[in-house]
Amino acid sequence: MTLDQINPGEECELLIVGGEGVLRRRLLDMGFTPHTKIKVRKVAPMGDPIEVSLRGYVITIRKEEAAKLTVQKVSEV
């Protein structure tokens, strides 16, 4: 599944950073690297953008960018 499919309040682990060229480099530079834990905090009323929390900071990304990030939900213990 991709990051844009995760509901607010859920946590996931990033598996693959997709995209090409400048977009992929920008995502990596912002901290979206494999095995990073990401929590979806909010989704705008119209569904775009998405606010996520990772590596101790909060970032807002577009839904089309989130669709390039393959994730896996973190199972509750």
N, C-alpha and C positions, 0 to 999 in steps of 0.2 A: 504494500500500500504506500501511498505518498503522503507527505505532510499535510497537504490541503484536505485530506480525508479524515484527519484526526479532530475529534470534538474538543471544545474548550474544557480545560481542567484535566485532560488526559496527558500522560507522559509517554514518550517514545524514545527509541534509540535510532540514531541516523545510521543507515547502512551504506548507501551509495549516493554520492553527489553527482547528479546528472548535469545536463546542459553542456554548452560548448563555449570555447573562447572566453570572452570578457565576462559573461554571466557566470560561468563556472569559477573563474578566478575570483570574482567578487564574492561569491558565496563562501568559498574557502577562506578568503581574507577576513570575512565577518565571523568566522569561527565555526562554520558548518562543515566539520570534518567527521569522517567515519567514527563510530562508537561514541559520539557525543550524545548526552541525554538532553532532550528538548521537551519542554512543557508548553502546550498551547494555552495561552492565557485568555485571549479574547478573539472574537471574529467580528468584524464590522457588520452592521445591520444588513447591508446588501451582500455580505459574504466576502468582500475584498476591501482592505487588506486583512492580514492575520498577524496578531501580536503573539510572539513566542518568547520564552525565557530559556537561555542557555549560557553556560559558562559564567553565571553570576550577573548577567545583564539582560535587558529586555530589548528586543528588536522587532520592528514591523516590516513584513515583506509582502509582496503581492502574491495573490493566489497562483498566478502562472509560474512564479519563481518557486513557490512551495511544491508545485506539481513536479518539479525536477528533482526533489529530494525523496529518495526511497527510504522508508522508515519501518520499524517494527515496534508494536506496542510493548511497553514494559509491563510484565505480569505483576499483579499485586501479590505480595507474600502474606 
